[in-house]
């Protein structure tokens, strides 16, 4: 191993300076196409990873899409959904190609509601003396609930039930179907499940009204199934744990045109399964309109927990799923078309942040999901822990400043963030595919491509930078960065970067500027990078542009750039360390690389977002 300190960068290094020599493969090694020596039978090309003796391209594996999704044949997944939006009152979840009713309306007055010895019956149209039987049903749902034995079914036939239903003990409330049996609330909530009602079930009802749709306080194991919760003047579902533990499952439900939050969870547990949450509107102040809001309850010191599976959240406002100081897992779910609030702000698919007052941590995991056509940011992580696996983040649309970042990870005033992404695809976003500031990140076996420029510049695949005195780190392994603008990977300030087994190609200049595979700059601190087993090709400017930083390179090839290794002074000299087996050239890499000064302009950093 030999180190080369470029003391000559101020005047430019001689074209004869070398940082690598041609490798000679040893016994049991083979010369890979990119010129590197690897053990026979165990090598994968840069941008691929080894699984069960098979080299897999970076991105979502061909068999890696979730249920309800299909592989697009090009590193990503597409959801199986209807081509057009579903009409009000109808729905489809991933895996369904046609819109359908929330629940079918079976024949007969009571449809297919289960019949048990203790079943109590309700019919708003009945005239006469009621006793809760089929022949003499109660005329209000509240009467049915009040007269039902614990655990009994309350069967509700056709009708619009203008009332606020209070449930204080375990009952199972069944409507004949949401299109024919509807609860219309008149004040606080259409249905209020209070303490002492654990195990309560709500099936096949339409739920709407002047306040909230459903409130659950102090009850666990509550099931809401095949319900149409819509057009409430406040939140669709509201769960709060300050009156005792709360856990609720929403299964095969449709929530639409509610206000402020489709589902709000505070210090409680919620599970969304095969559920649609859409068109949540902003509140009277013109803010929020979130599809799902999950947060801790600091007054009782209880975190919230959310799981979302096989669901669709679309056309909500401000944030599709918002998580604060709580835990969430999202699987096989589509989050798309999130709209700005009334002030034109945000429109993010996912927002995960720590409580700004307490600093309590947030953790979110996304698996086998697709986020697309959201505004400003697909996934926003602020001082939180986030993991993406086999997930696609694409086509983020611009805000008023032309920013449409795929993933934005940054520290907050109290904590740094932690981010991990594996076998995922980030494509066709604006300004930045992935932004990391003051945080630690691991990106493995993922593809980031086709990031477009914006009025504020950019188009970079990844940018990682320290935040003032807060350092950052990135381990980028077996991944592909392609067709970026300005830089495939930009590194700024007090940052440590490891690039291993990656492919960076076709980086173009943005607005006629830059065009480097890897750009590393000593701004606000000196960064360092180690580049191993990596191929950089067809960069419009330099394979690596080094501005006053330290870069170590080994077992890598750089093909068809304008410059191999640029060495420019910035707050100190640029340094390259040769770890061996580094080749450059065009059309093939067969020659030692040249490290020289070309008086290049450094690409400007881009700022984090609030």
Buried (B, 14 or more C-beta within 10 A) or exposed (E): EEEBEBEBBEEBBEEEBBBBBEBEBEEEBEEBEBBBBBEEEEBBBBBBBBEEEEBBBBBBBEEBBBEBBEBBEEBBBBBBBBEEBBEBBBBBBBBBEEBEBBBEBEEEBBBBBEEEEEBBBBBBEBEEEBEBEBEEBBBBBBBBBBBBEEBBBBBBBBBEBBBBBBBBBBBBBBBBBBBBBBBBBEEBBBBBBBBBBBBBBBBBBBBBBBBBBBBBBBBBBBBBBBBBBBBBBBBBBBBBBBEBBBBBBBBBBBBBBBBBBBBBBBBBBBBBBBBBBBBBBBBEEBBBBBBBBBBBBBEEEBBBBBBBBBBBBBBBBBBBBBBBBBBBBBBBBBBBBBBBBBEEBBBBBBBBBBBBEEEBBBBBBBBBBBBBBBBBBBBBBBBBBBBBBBBBBBBBBBBEEBBBBBBBBBBBEBBBBBBBBBBBBBBBBBBBBBBBBBBBBBBBBBBBBBBBBBEEBBBBBBBBBBBEEBBBBBBBBBBBBBBBBBBBBBBBBBBBBBBBBBBBBBBBBBEEBBBBBBBBBBBBBBBBBBBBBBBBBBBBBBBBBBBBBBBBBBBBBBBBBBBBBBBBBBEEBBBBBBBBBBBBBBEBBEBBBBBBBBEBEBBBBBEBBE
